[in-house]
Amino acid sequence: MKRSNQSGRGKSKVVILLLGALLASSLSVDLKVVARASSTLEAKIDAKLKLLNKPAVKTIHSEDGDIIDCVIIYKQPAFDHPALKNHIIQEIPKFLIESKNENTFKLKSENENTSMSKSFVSQIWQRSGSCPEGTIPIRRVRKKDLLRASSIERFGMKPPEPFKNSANTTTNDHNRHFLNLNSTIEDLNSRAPKNRSVDILNNNQVR
């Protein structure tokens, strides 16, 4: 009886040891998979950050925690887009500028006696400094921004536009171009090297 009991206990110990070894092996495999996935994610994030954050001439630390990089206008991320390769930046024609100061500028039409004006509200980061001429302010993208994004690959890109009926598009062309006039002028102004009151370009969204 004693021998049979000892034999049974010995078998139980062997089974327990085997189960322990299998569990340890399974945990080891799971940890390796998690580590590999984490490493892949880190690599994607690092690559995206290098793509979005260009070398800065000057860096400004804002009171609200943002980091603003003053990037040479020709090196902004928007020019990474194939459609903008070798693009020549042009300033707003002088005849369009009626008056301009730190917070307000007015644009006057040649053919009409009307004028458009827009006020630039001073942003928090501007209290900590300003970007030199020939550069534009771009908020630095950080790891936490990418982790919050639904897609790292499409971060900083405009969402795809829904399909529009060609007939409706043609009919509304005139109105759309009129409504887009102000945004077009603002876009030109934001790219002008000598513009000091440029609104911050957040991630330079392109398709």
Steps between C-alpha positions, in 0.01 A plus 500: 500500500778741591674441169178559302433822694853622439467411132172694477653804666797481267271500197304796639821698543601423143159614371521821703850569371389440140199732543725765652744471211217529244356805678841668516558427132159642407561816703840540340348478150226750592754744640709473184193570284407802712858627495519457122168685450614777733830528315316524165271773636795694639675477164189632321468788746867594472484495120184715496647752746812535285281556194276762663748689718750686286828650628424828675690826478349600833284321758241672718357339814144624546337570835232240424756222453521503121836508324517727196771441241599784267563312175648647183200558275639290214555203736149481644336153492247612237775499238558128555187445291588398140264764358695777675851394401694795355208728590582871489360700791356838409404784729163674487509771231560840660196657333276270705632628830321811621621501854672253726614489860573241765140394558300616195534528126254615233484375146332719240365386164615680186158496337279567800481762770476231766766370732549187702664502838605230741630529853777273620459416865839485664571141592644390833831383353566849360539629854818292527664621180467532126640327194766676290430611144510225242359243744154385597372383841403133515380323814729208568327164479579279796466132576185553706331667201560194283386260771168685519454491121268247337763436233872573522537466122236766425588734785528857372315423177163634396219242507391385153220713356166327436405440137310793351265494204675665204186696400462649847870576512482691171192693609657611826844582359444877496374518859768266628781700342356821644476351849852361473651838407572600856651164594717505186636844582563392859686192376722712277564734789591215733769385257657842449854504648468854639170449676541533877132474591451164334258271679664179619506221244388191684663192345489648148210280394521373147341209318 
